[in-house]
Amino acid sequence: MVKPRKEVPHAFVLDALAELEPRTNPMFGCLAVYVGEKIVLVLRDKHPPDADNGVWLATIPEHHASLKQDFPSMRSIKVFGKPVTGWQVLPASSPDFEEATLHACELVIAHDPRIGKVPKKKNSTGRTRRAQS
């Protein structure tokens, strides 16, 4: 039996990034969005709704302060149980969600270095390998 495909959460994001030819991959029960070799966003719309639904930005803590100026509603995701994570969320419950998300897409299109990470490589056993220095 073929499983029906899940609806793409926040599909307008893929439309906004179309010129970059993004590709997607399921991740954490969400949809990861890649541009080139970088993961840039994760689209999440779980039911019942929770605080981490929205668009996750792939970034690092060093960029949080400057991104917070662009996205006042941005915060660390809660699902990993850490107070601060590289993943920041533009919450779907925020009144400016669509506007903020489209601005994030503009930054991705502009290749803003604050958004996007090259995922760690996995070895043949599926375990993550550390990058060699």
C-alpha positions, 0 to 999 in steps of 0.5 A: 500500500502506498502512503499518501504524501503529506501536504507541504507545510508553509508551501509558499516558502518553496514558491518564494525560493523557486528561483534557487531550485530548492530541494526538500527532504523529510527530517524530524517529521518536518520538511528540510529545505536545501539550497545547493549543499546547505540546509537553509530552512525546516518547515514544520506544521505538526498537529496538534499545533505547538510552539515550534510550528513555523519556519526554522532557520539553520544558523549558529548562535553567533548570528542570533543577535543580528538575526533578532534585529531582522526577526523580533519574533525569532527564538530558539526551538524548544523541541530539543530541550536546550535553552539555545540552539542553532535552529531558530524558529519564526513561529507560525503563531506570530502575527508577522509570520508570513512577512517574516518568513518571506524576508527570510526567503529574501535573505536566502536568495541573497545568500546571507551567510547567517542562514544555512549550514552544510550538514555533517557527512554521514559514513556508510553506517549512517553515523555522522562523521566529523569533518577533518581539519 
